[in-house]
Amino acid sequence: MEAPSTTDEKNTTQKFKRKKGGLRTMPFIIANETFERVAGVGLLANMIVYLQNEYNLSGATGTTILFLWSAASFFTPIIGAFVSDSYLGRFRVIVLGTIVSLLGMIVLWLTAIIPSARPPHCDKKHGNSTGCAVPTAAQMVFLLSSFALMSIGAGGIRPCSLAFGADQFDQPGDPKNDKTLQSFFNWYYASVGFSVMIAVTFIVAIQDSAGWVVGFAVPVGFMFASTFLFIMGSSRYIKVKANTSLLSSFAQVIAAAWKNKHISLPPNDSDRWYHHKDSSLVIPTDKLSFLNKACVIIEPDKDVDSDGLAIDKWNLCTVKQVEELKSLIKVMPIWSTGIMIAVTLSQHTFPVLQAITMDRHFVGKAKIPPASFGVFTILTLTIWVAIYDRVLVPRIAKFTKRPRGLSNKQRMGIGLLLSCVSAAVAGVVEHQRRARAIREGLADKPRDLVNMSAMWLVPQHCLTGLAEAFNAIGQIEFYYSQFPKTMSSIGVALFSLGMAFGNLIGSLIVTILTRATRNDEKVSWVSDNLNRGHLDYYYWFLASLSVLNFFYYLICCRAYGSESNRIWDAETIEEEENENKPVGSPIKHATG
């Protein structure tokens, strides 16, 4: 005879089985994100070489442009998330994003096809671009328009794809839900990592061997396949309906709280708290209690009508509206700690420029393209995710008493520490590379090879991969767990927003250091001539900022409190159970 507890668990699990969603949707959803990343990262990885060789831009200028492109690609997801969660829904936004991204890649492809889209080719002796024609305004606008379109497209795909995939699995009443979601997040991120690994090897190799026309045509093909496959799976998806406008809702809560700032809050058992009739959120939480004044019924006859509806939504909001805004405000301090690690994770261009000057032989005569060393970052991330999810979590859980092993906040903290070590190691390696270059008489020959294996760059890439595996996945899962399901795209987009600010800060740091550290010979730490500059000082500067950021993170974690006190699970279950039921008066009458 089956044990009662087992029977209850089985019945609970069966209750949440759905006709749509589940594993059957994963090939379409993951293919969409994978192909988008293969295409996007395959372009970004080698783009500094394209800008230097075909557009005659300096390393600092090219790096700044790529930082800004990355920043835009991480900023637009927050807009896409609001549009998705408030108006169009995740499915439609993903479709629009893939189409716009495809257009952007076609425009970039045209810059390689049309000779007049670029300045005349210029041979740069010893890496010196003096005398080379600079791109015209029209040429730069054409190039930057491709970046802009791809950034807009990323704004539709990146915040919604992961949340859309989680929608296919998320069953809050299932006792195995937390573990299932963690495995999904880990393996989803690993699949994205695998796609990036392909991008920085396969596509970069094509660009180096077959040229830019063919090298840009391949990402276009991948993006076309991404669009086709995602749309093909439409009938199988669970599509969560868009909420009412979250921006309006947040503004209403702030306005109502301000108007009611003079009132005293009623006790928890009062019937003056305004909420939906079928909502499980009938009393606001104690944190950020000044916002609770937005959902207090002051005069029932004037605040609500005969149906129990708010007469003026700018004077009275529901408890759920208040808690949605609170959930966003509460995570912002922890979110801000992700900006600095985003700076270290976004160091794509300088390692490429370092690798160009080093011996890149791998096995025999085989050489690794300079832009392909990022594969070690992704390889480390992917392997670690597999080991952590399948080997370490069950063992760690025995000590921590958590089914997921480490908490999300612990994983984020470990990632921040590893990012500090990664930047410090990068500085040590560059210090050795520069010293050898000078000893070999290459101070004024930045493009000549230094007698040093580029495999010395691998440790910093591996450490970066570990840092990303801990912090990035921890961040995404943390945001997803702390928000209601209707805000999950915004939760995922917060990670992208942190990366956006990280790229902007990274660009700002490069710009400031270029000006502040320039000596009498017009050479700065981040000079085009790495042998004359001091890229090692730049890395150590990032390491110092990362250490300060880690201590700031500890303060934010202490202020936030426990991440396990979630109020949304019951609300989500109730919404799903009532999805197809007729609803009477949506608001409970206040009897004052």
C-alpha positions as CSV (number, residue, x, y, z in Angstrom):
1,M,0.0,0.0,0.0
2,E,1.3,3.4,-0.9
3,A,2.3,5.7,1.9
4,P,-0.2,8.6,2.4
5,S,2.5,11.2,2.0
6,T,3.6,9.7,-1.3
7,T,0.0,9.6,-2.5
8,D,-0.6,13.3,-1.5
9,E,2.6,14.3,-3.3
10,K,1.6,12.4,-6.4
11,N,-1.8,13.9,-6.4
12,T,-0.4,17.4,-6.0
13,T,2.0,16.9,-8.8
14,Q,-0.7,15.5,-11.1
15,K,-2.9,18.5,-10.3
16,F,-0.4,20.7,-12.0
17,K,0.2,18.7,-15.1
18,R,-0.8,20.7,-18.2
19,K,-1.8,19.9,-21.7
20,K,0.6,22.5,-23.1
21,G,4.2,23.4,-22.1
22,G,6.8,21.1,-20.6
23,L,9.7,19.4,-22.4
24,R,7.9,19.4,-25.7
25,T,8.3,23.2,-26.1
26,M,12.0,23.3,-25.2
27,P,13.4,22.5,-28.7
28,F,11.6,25.6,-30.1
29,I,12.3,28.0,-27.2
30,I,16.0,27.0,-26.6
31,A,16.6,27.0,-30.4
32,N,15.4,30.6,-30.6
33,E,17.7,31.8,-27.8
34,T,20.6,29.6,-28.9
35,F,20.5,30.8,-32.5
36,E,20.1,34.4,-31.4
37,R,23.2,34.1,-29.2
38,V,25.2,32.2,-31.8
39,A,24.5,35.0,-34.2
40,G,24.9,37.9,-31.8
41,V,28.0,36.7,-30.0
42,G,29.5,35.4,-33.2
43,L,29.4,39.0,-34.4
44,L,30.5,40.7,-31.2
45,A,33.5,38.3,-30.5
46,N,35.4,39.4,-33.6
47,M,33.9,42.9,-34.1
48,I,36.9,44.8,-32.8
49,V,39.0,43.3,-35.6
50,Y,36.4,44.3,-38.1
51,L,36.2,47.9,-36.8
52,Q,40.0,48.2,-36.8
53,N,40.8,46.6,-40.1
54,E,37.8,47.7,-42.2
55,Y,36.8,51.0,-40.6
56,N,40.3,52.1,-39.5
57,L,39.1,52.8,-35.9
58,S,41.5,52.8,-33.0
59,G,41.4,50.1,-30.3
60,A,40.0,52.6,-27.7
61,T,37.4,53.9,-30.1
62,G,36.3,50.5,-31.2
63,T,36.2,49.3,-27.6
64,T,34.0,52.2,-26.6
65,I,31.6,51.6,-29.5
66,L,31.3,47.9,-28.6
67,F,30.8,48.7,-25.0
68,L,28.0,51.1,-26.0
69,W,26.5,48.4,-28.4
70,S,26.5,45.9,-25.6
71,A,25.0,48.4,-23.2
72,A,22.2,49.2,-25.6
73,S,21.6,45.4,-26.1
74,F,21.3,45.0,-22.3
75,F,19.2,48.2,-21.8
76,T,16.5,47.5,-24.3
77,P,15.4,44.3,-22.5
78,I,13.9,46.3,-19.7
79,I,11.7,48.1,-22.3
80,G,10.9,44.8,-23.9
81,A,10.0,43.3,-20.5
82,F,7.5,46.1,-19.7
83,V,5.9,45.8,-23.1
84,S,5.7,42.1,-22.7
85,D,4.3,42.0,-19.2
86,S,2.0,44.9,-19.6
87,Y,0.7,44.8,-23.2
88,L,1.7,42.2,-25.8
89,G,2.7,39.1,-23.8
90,R,6.0,37.3,-24.0
91,F,5.3,35.3,-27.2
92,R,4.6,38.2,-29.4
93,V,7.5,40.3,-28.1
94,I,9.9,37.4,-28.8
95,V,8.6,37.1,-32.4
96,L,9.0,40.8,-33.0
97,G,12.5,40.7,-31.4
98,T,13.7,37.9,-33.7
99,I,12.5,39.7,-36.8
100,V,14.1,43.0,-35.9
101,S,17.4,41.2,-35.0
102,L,17.4,39.5,-38.4
103,L,17.0,42.9,-40.1
104,G,19.9,44.3,-38.1
105,M,22.2,41.4,-39.1
106,I,21.2,41.8,-42.8
107,V,22.2,45.5,-42.6
108,L,25.6,44.5,-41.0
109,W,26.1,41.9,-43.7
110,L,25.5,44.7,-46.3
111,T,28.3,46.7,-44.8
112,A,30.7,43.9,-45.8
113,I,29.1,43.3,-49.2
114,I,29.0,47.0,-50.4
115,P,32.5,48.5,-50.7
116,S,31.2,52.1,-50.5
117,A,29.7,51.3,-47.0
118,R,33.3,51.3,-45.6
119,P,36.3,53.6,-45.9
120,P,39.1,52.6,-48.4
121,H,41.2,49.7,-47.1
122,C,44.5,50.8,-45.5
123,D,47.5,48.7,-44.7
124,K,48.6,49.5,-41.1
125,K,52.3,49.1,-40.7
126,H,53.1,47.8,-37.1
127,G,49.5,48.6,-36.2
128,N,49.8,52.3,-36.9
129,S,46.6,53.7,-38.5
130,T,48.1,57.2,-39.0
131,G,47.1,58.5,-42.5
132,C,44.3,56.0,-42.9
133,A,40.9,57.4,-44.1
134,V,38.3,57.6,-41.3
135,P,34.7,56.5,-42.0
136,T,32.3,59.2,-43.2
137,A,29.2,60.2,-41.2
138,A,27.0,58.2,-43.6
139,Q,29.2,55.1,-43.3
140,M,29.1,55.3,-39.5
141,V,25.3,55.8,-39.5
142,F,24.8,52.8,-41.7
143,L,27.1,50.6,-39.4
144,L,25.5,51.9,-36.2
145,S,22.0,51.4,-37.5
146,S,22.8,47.6,-37.8
147,F,23.9,47.7,-34.1
148,A,20.8,49.6,-33.1
149,L,18.4,47.1,-34.8
150,M,20.2,44.2,-33.2
151,S,20.0,45.9,-29.8
152,I,16.2,46.5,-30.3
153,G,15.8,42.8,-31.3
154,A,17.7,41.7,-28.3
155,G,15.3,43.7,-26.1
156,G,12.5,41.5,-27.3
157,I,14.3,38.2,-27.0
158,R,16.5,38.3,-24.0
159,P,14.1,39.3,-21.2
160,C,11.3,37.1,-22.5
161,S,12.9,33.9,-23.7
162,L,14.1,32.6,-20.3
163,A,10.9,33.7,-18.5
164,F,8.8,32.2,-21.4
165,G,10.7,28.9,-21.0
166,A,10.1,28.9,-17.2
167,D,6.4,29.5,-17.8
168,Q,6.3,26.0,-19.5
169,F,7.5,24.4,-16.2
170,D,6.6,26.7,-13.3
171,Q,4.0,24.9,-11.1
172,P,4.1,26.6,-7.7
173,G,2.0,24.0,-5.9
174,D,4.2,21.1,-7.0
175,P,6.5,20.1,-4.1
176,K,9.3,19.6,-6.7
177,N,8.8,23.0,-8.3
178,D,11.9,24.7,-6.8
179,K,14.2,21.9,-7.8
180,T,12.7,21.7,-11.3
181,L,13.1,25.4,-11.9
182,Q,16.7,25.5,-10.7
183,S,17.6,22.7,-13.0
184,F,15.8,24.5,-15.8
185,F,17.7,27.7,-15.2
186,N,21.0,25.9,-14.9
187,W,20.6,23.9,-18.1
188,Y,19.1,26.8,-20.0
189,Y,22.0,28.9,-19.2
190,A,24.3,26.0,-20.1
191,S,22.6,25.6,-23.5
192,V,23.1,29.4,-24.1
193,G,26.7,28.9,-23.0
194,F,27.2,26.1,-25.5
195,S,25.8,28.3,-28.3
196,V,28.2,31.1,-27.3
197,M,31.0,28.5,-27.4
198,I,30.0,27.6,-31.0
199,A,29.9,31.3,-31.9
200,V,33.4,32.1,-30.7
201,T,34.9,29.1,-32.4
202,F,32.9,28.2,-35.5
203,I,31.7,31.6,-36.6
204,V,35.0,33.4,-35.7
205,A,36.9,30.7,-37.7
206,I,34.7,31.3,-40.7
207,Q,35.2,35.1,-40.5
208,D,39.0,34.6,-40.2
209,S,39.3,32.1,-43.1
210,A,36.5,33.0,-45.5
211,G,36.2,36.7,-44.9
212,W,33.6,39.0,-43.6
213,V,30.9,38.5,-46.3
214,V,30.6,34.8,-45.6
215,G,31.3,35.3,-41.9
216,F,28.4,37.7,-41.5
217,A,26.1,35.6,-43.8
218,V,26.2,32.6,-41.4
219,P,24.7,34.6,-38.4
220,V,22.0,35.8,-40.8
221,G,21.2,32.2,-41.6
222,F,21.1,31.2,-37.9
223,M,18.8,34.1,-37.1
224,F,16.4,33.2,-39.9
225,A,16.3,29.6,-38.5
226,S,15.7,31.0,-35.0
227,T,12.6,33.0,-36.2
228,F,11.2,30.0,-38.2
229,L,11.6,27.4,-35.4
230,F,10.1,29.6,-32.7
231,I,7.0,30.5,-34.7
232,M,6.6,26.8,-35.7
233,G,6.1,25.8,-32.0
234,S,3.4,28.4,-31.3
235,S,0.5,25.9,-30.7
236,R,2.4,24.1,-28.0
237,Y,3.3,27.0,-25.7
238,I,1.7,28.1,-22.5
239,K,1.2,31.8,-23.0
240,V,0.7,33.9,-19.9
241,K,-1.5,36.9,-20.5
242,A,-0.1,40.3,-20.2
243,N,-0.9,42.2,-17.0
244,T,-2.3,45.7,-16.9
245,S,0.3,48.3,-17.5
246,L,2.9,47.9,-14.8
247,L,4.3,51.4,-15.3
248,S,0.8,52.9,-14.7
249,S,0.3,50.6,-11.8
250,F,3.5,51.7,-10.1
251,A,2.8,55.4,-10.7
252,Q,-0.7,54.9,-9.2
253,V,0.8,53.3,-6.1
254,I,3.3,56.2,-5.6
255,A,0.6,58.8,-6.2
256,A,-1.9,57.2,-3.8
257,A,0.7,56.7,-1.1
258,W,1.7,60.4,-1.4
259,K,-1.9,61.6,-1.2
260,N,-2.6,59.5,1.8
261,K,0.7,60.2,3.6
262,H,-1.1,61.9,6.5
263,I,-3.3,58.9,7.5
264,S,-2.4,56.2,10.0
265,L,-2.3,52.5,8.9
266,P,-5.1,50.3,10.2
267,P,-4.4,47.0,12.0
268,N,-3.8,43.8,9.9
269,D,-7.3,42.4,10.7
270,S,-9.0,45.5,9.5
271,D,-11.4,45.4,6.5
272,R,-10.0,48.7,5.2
273,W,-7.4,47.0,3.1
274,Y,-8.4,47.1,-0.6
275,H,-7.9,44.0,-2.6
276,H,-9.4,41.8,-5.4
277,K,-12.2,39.6,-4.3
278,D,-10.4,36.3,-5.2
279,S,-6.9,37.5,-4.3
280,S,-4.9,35.7,-1.6
281,L,-3.0,39.0,-1.0
282,V,-5.4,40.7,1.4
283,I,-2.9,42.3,3.8
284,P,0.3,44.2,2.8
285,T,3.7,43.2,4.2
286,D,5.4,45.3,6.8
287,K,8.5,46.2,4.7
288,L,8.4,49.6,2.9
289,S,5.2,50.3,4.9
290,F,4.9,53.9,3.7
291,L,3.6,52.4,0.4
292,N,0.8,50.6,2.3
293,K,-1.1,53.8,2.6
294,A,-1.9,53.5,-1.1
295,C,-4.2,50.5,-0.5
296,V,-6.1,51.9,2.6
297,I,-9.8,52.6,2.2
298,I,-10.4,55.9,4.0
299,E,-14.0,56.6,3.3
300,P,-15.8,53.6,1.8
301,D,-18.7,55.6,0.4
302,K,-16.3,57.9,-1.5
303,D,-13.4,55.5,-2.3
304,V,-15.4,52.6,-3.8
305,D,-18.6,52.3,-5.8
306,S,-21.5,50.0,-5.3
307,D,-19.6,47.1,-7.0
308,G,-16.7,47.5,-4.7
309,L,-14.5,49.0,-7.5
310,A,-12.1,51.9,-6.8
311,I,-13.7,55.2,-8.0
312,D,-10.2,56.8,-8.5
313,K,-7.3,54.4,-9.2
314,W,-4.9,57.2,-8.5
315,N,-6.3,57.5,-4.9
316,L,-6.7,53.8,-4.1
317,C,-4.7,50.8,-5.2
318,T,-5.0,47.1,-4.5
319,V,-2.7,45.3,-2.0
320,K,-1.3,43.3,-5.0
321,Q,-0.3,46.5,-6.8
322,V,1.5,47.7,-3.7
323,E,3.4,44.4,-3.3
324,E,4.4,44.4,-6.9
325,L,6.1,47.8,-6.6
326,K,7.6,46.7,-3.3
327,S,9.1,43.6,-4.8
328,L,10.9,45.7,-7.4
329,I,12.2,48.3,-4.9
330,K,13.4,45.7,-2.5
331,V,15.7,44.0,-4.9
332,M,17.3,47.2,-6.3
333,P,20.2,47.4,-3.8
334,I,21.2,43.8,-4.5
335,W,20.7,44.4,-8.2
336,S,23.1,47.3,-8.1
337,T,25.9,45.0,-6.9
338,G,25.7,43.2,-10.3
339,I,26.9,46.3,-12.2
340,M,30.5,45.9,-11.2
341,I,30.8,42.2,-12.1
342,A,29.1,43.1,-15.4
343,V,32.1,45.3,-16.1
344,T,34.5,42.4,-15.6
345,L,32.3,39.9,-17.5
346,S,32.2,42.4,-20.5
347,Q,36.0,42.5,-21.0
348,H,35.8,41.1,-24.6
349,T,38.0,43.4,-26.6
350,F,41.2,43.8,-24.6
351,P,41.8,40.0,-24.3
352,V,41.4,39.8,-28.1
353,L,44.0,42.5,-28.6
354,Q,46.3,40.7,-26.1
355,A,45.9,37.4,-27.9
356,I,46.8,39.0,-31.3
357,T,50.3,39.7,-29.9
358,M,50.9,36.2,-28.4
359,D,51.7,32.7,-29.7
360,R,48.3,31.1,-30.4
361,H,49.5,27.6,-31.4
362,F,47.3,25.0,-29.7
363,V,48.2,21.5,-31.0
364,G,50.9,21.2,-33.6
365,K,50.4,23.9,-36.3
366,A,46.8,24.5,-35.3
367,K,46.2,28.1,-34.1
368,I,43.3,29.5,-32.0
369,P,41.8,32.7,-33.5
370,P,42.3,35.7,-31.1
371,A,38.5,36.1,-30.6
372,S,38.0,32.4,-29.8
373,F,39.7,32.4,-26.4
374,G,36.4,33.4,-24.9
375,V,35.4,29.7,-25.5
376,F,37.3,28.8,-22.3
377,T,34.9,31.1,-20.4
378,I,31.9,29.4,-21.7
379,L,33.4,25.9,-21.5
380,T,34.1,26.4,-17.8
381,L,30.6,27.8,-17.2
382,T,29.0,24.8,-19.0
383,I,31.0,22.2,-17.3
384,W,30.6,23.8,-13.9
385,V,26.8,24.0,-14.3
386,A,26.6,20.3,-15.1
387,I,28.8,19.3,-12.1
388,Y,27.0,21.6,-9.7
389,D,23.5,20.6,-10.7
390,R,24.1,16.9,-10.9
391,V,26.9,16.2,-8.5
392,L,27.3,18.9,-5.9
393,V,23.7,20.0,-5.2
394,P,22.6,16.7,-3.6
395,R,25.7,16.7,-1.4
396,I,25.6,20.4,-0.4
397,A,21.9,20.0,0.3
398,K,22.7,17.5,3.1
399,F,24.6,20.2,4.9
400,T,22.6,23.3,4.1
401,K,19.2,21.6,4.4
402,R,18.1,23.4,1.2
403,P,16.9,21.3,-1.8
404,R,18.9,23.7,-4.1
405,G,22.2,23.4,-2.2
406,L,23.4,27.0,-1.9
407,S,21.0,29.9,-1.7
408,N,20.8,32.3,-4.6
409,K,22.5,35.0,-2.5
410,Q,25.3,32.7,-1.6
411,R,25.9,31.8,-5.2
412,M,25.9,35.5,-6.2
413,G,28.4,36.3,-3.5
414,I,30.8,33.5,-4.6
415,G,30.6,34.8,-8.1
416,L,31.5,38.3,-7.0
417,L,34.6,37.0,-5.2
418,L,35.7,35.0,-8.2
419,S,35.3,38.1,-10.4
420,C,37.8,39.9,-8.1
421,V,40.3,37.0,-8.6
422,S,39.7,36.9,-12.3
423,A,40.6,40.6,-12.8
424,A,43.7,40.3,-10.6
425,V,44.9,37.3,-12.5
426,A,44.4,39.1,-15.8
427,G,46.5,41.9,-14.5
428,V,49.3,39.5,-13.5
429,V,49.3,37.8,-17.0
430,E,49.4,41.2,-18.8
431,H,52.2,42.4,-16.6
432,Q,54.3,39.4,-17.7
433,R,53.3,39.8,-21.4
434,R,54.2,43.4,-21.4
435,A,57.5,42.9,-19.6
436,R,58.5,40.2,-22.2
437,A,57.6,42.4,-25.1
438,I,59.8,45.2,-23.8
439,R,62.7,42.8,-23.2
440,E,62.4,41.5,-26.7
441,G,62.5,45.1,-28.2
442,L,58.9,45.2,-29.2
443,A,57.9,48.4,-27.4
444,D,57.1,50.2,-30.6
445,K,55.9,47.1,-32.5
446,P,52.5,46.3,-31.0
447,R,51.5,43.9,-33.7
448,D,54.6,41.7,-33.6
449,L,54.4,38.4,-31.7
450,V,55.7,38.2,-28.1
451,N,57.5,34.9,-27.2
452,M,54.7,33.9,-24.9
453,S,51.9,31.4,-25.3
454,A,48.4,32.8,-25.5
455,M,47.4,29.9,-23.3
456,W,48.4,32.1,-20.4
457,L,45.1,33.9,-21.0
458,V,43.1,30.7,-20.3
459,P,43.1,31.0,-16.4
460,Q,41.5,34.4,-16.4
461,H,38.8,33.2,-18.9
462,C,38.1,30.1,-16.7
463,L,37.8,32.2,-13.6
464,T,35.4,34.6,-15.4
465,G,33.3,31.6,-16.5
466,L,33.1,30.4,-12.9
467,A,32.2,33.9,-11.7
468,E,29.4,34.1,-14.3
469,A,28.1,30.6,-13.5
470,F,27.7,31.5,-9.8
471,N,26.6,35.1,-10.1
472,A,24.6,35.4,-13.3
473,I,22.5,32.3,-12.8
474,G,22.1,33.2,-9.1
475,Q,20.9,36.6,-10.1
476,I,18.4,35.4,-12.7
477,E,16.9,32.8,-10.4
478,F,16.8,35.3,-7.5
479,Y,14.8,37.8,-9.4
480,Y,12.5,35.2,-10.8
481,S,11.7,33.9,-7.4
482,Q,11.1,37.3,-5.8
483,F,8.6,38.5,-8.3
484,P,5.0,37.5,-9.2
485,K,4.7,35.4,-12.4
486,T,3.2,38.4,-14.2
487,M,6.5,40.3,-13.6
488,S,8.9,37.5,-14.5
489,S,10.1,39.1,-17.7
490,I,11.0,42.2,-15.7
491,G,12.8,40.0,-13.2
492,V,14.9,38.5,-15.9
493,A,15.4,41.9,-17.6
494,L,16.9,43.2,-14.4
495,F,20.0,41.1,-15.0
496,S,20.2,42.6,-18.5
497,L,19.8,46.0,-17.1
498,G,22.7,45.4,-14.7
499,M,24.8,44.2,-17.7
500,A,23.8,47.4,-19.5
501,F,25.0,49.7,-16.7
502,G,28.1,47.5,-16.5
503,N,28.9,48.1,-20.1
504,L,28.3,51.9,-19.7
505,I,30.5,52.0,-16.7
506,G,33.1,50.0,-18.5
507,S,33.0,52.5,-21.4
508,L,33.3,55.4,-18.9
509,I,36.2,53.8,-17.2
510,V,38.1,53.3,-20.5
511,T,37.4,56.9,-21.5
512,I,38.5,58.4,-18.2
513,L,41.6,56.3,-18.0
514,T,42.5,57.1,-21.6
515,R,42.5,60.8,-20.7
516,A,43.7,60.7,-17.0
517,T,46.7,58.3,-17.5
518,R,48.0,59.8,-20.8
519,N,51.7,60.7,-20.4
520,D,53.9,63.2,-22.2
521,E,54.3,60.7,-25.1
522,K,50.5,60.5,-25.4
523,V,50.4,57.0,-24.2
524,S,47.8,55.9,-21.7
525,W,47.1,52.7,-19.7
526,V,44.7,51.5,-22.5
527,S,46.8,52.7,-25.4
528,D,46.5,51.1,-28.9
529,N,50.1,50.1,-28.3
530,L,49.7,47.6,-25.5
531,N,53.4,47.3,-25.0
532,R,53.7,51.0,-24.2
533,G,50.4,51.2,-22.2
534,H,49.7,49.6,-18.9
535,L,46.7,47.3,-19.4
536,D,47.9,45.5,-16.2
537,Y,47.1,48.6,-14.2
538,Y,43.7,48.7,-15.8
539,Y,42.9,45.1,-14.7
540,W,44.1,45.7,-11.2
541,F,42.0,48.9,-11.0
542,L,39.0,46.7,-11.9
543,A,40.0,44.2,-9.3
544,S,40.1,46.9,-6.6
545,L,36.6,48.2,-7.5
546,S,35.3,44.6,-7.5
547,V,36.6,44.0,-3.9
548,L,34.8,47.2,-2.7
549,N,31.7,46.0,-4.5
550,F,31.8,42.6,-2.7
551,F,31.7,44.3,0.7
552,Y,28.8,46.5,-0.5
553,Y,27.0,43.3,-1.5
554,L,27.3,41.9,2.0
555,I,25.6,45.0,3.4
556,C,22.8,44.8,0.8
557,C,22.2,41.1,1.6
558,R,21.9,41.8,5.3
559,A,19.4,44.6,4.7
560,Y,17.3,42.5,2.3
561,G,16.7,39.6,4.8
562,S,15.6,36.1,3.9
563,E,14.9,35.3,0.2
564,S,12.6,32.4,1.1
565,N,9.7,34.5,2.4
566,R,7.8,34.5,-0.9
567,I,4.2,35.8,-1.0
568,W,3.4,35.1,-4.6
569,D,3.1,31.3,-4.8
570,A,-0.4,31.1,-3.4
571,E,-1.5,34.0,-5.6
572,T,-0.1,32.2,-8.7
573,I,-1.9,28.9,-7.9
574,E,-5.2,30.7,-7.3
575,E,-4.9,32.6,-10.7
576,E,-4.3,29.3,-12.5
577,E,-7.2,27.6,-10.8
578,N,-9.5,30.5,-11.6
579,E,-8.2,31.0,-15.1
580,N,-11.3,29.6,-16.9
581,K,-13.8,30.4,-14.2
582,P,-16.3,33.3,-14.5
583,V,-15.4,36.1,-12.0
584,G,-18.0,38.1,-10.2
585,S,-17.3,41.4,-8.6
586,P,-13.5,41.6,-8.7
587,I,-13.2,43.6,-5.5
588,K,-14.2,42.6,-1.9
589,H,-16.7,45.2,-0.6
590,A,-15.4,47.3,2.3
591,T,-17.8,47.6,5.2
592,G,-15.7,50.2,6.8
